Amino acid sequence: MLVKNSSKEKFFIKELIEAIERLNMENIQSKKVLEQIVQLFASNTERIWYKHWQVINITKHSKNW
């Protein structure tokens, strides 16, 4: 979970935007190339997510979100 408006959320979004901007989508000539780009995007997104996520244990004593 990323806490809304937290610094971790801001860094996650910043890194995700940078990863999208780095994708080379100018010359997609085949389905295979498109699949590689999509796979790279998925891998980058997962890597960035796990870098910034944090586990939150919700118990009966937790505040309501």
Secondary structure, 3 states (H helix, E strand, C coil): CCCCCCHHHHHHHHHHHHHHHHCCCCCCCCHHHHHHHHHHHHHHHHHHHHHHCCCCCCCCCCCCC
